[in-house]
């Protein structure tokens, strides 16, 4: 990878730029918490060539949501399930809105 390749990834939400230690520091949590949400399969960090966990900004946002729920008393496993369900609901709403737009464009006289 060249320096030019690395620059192109600066804005990539999915690029695994953060080590476990740095991710935990940014989130204000422990490495154990990151391992726990990994074991619950909420996020799956990529591994460096040396086998170290690496996290993307997208994964850090998910972990931050999990931490928010846990900080309010939700068990880790339940927090992970809530986040998965929130994600599924958001996707279903997006698909529903897309279908609605498609139906509207097919029949502009139909009620909204």
Buried (B, 14 or more C-beta within 10 A) or exposed (E): EEEEEEEEEEEEEEBBBBBBEEBBEBBEBEBEBBBBBBEBEBBEBEEEEEEEBBBBBBBBEBBBBBBEBBEEEBEBEEBBBBBBEEEEEEEEEEEEEEEEEEEEEEEEEEEE
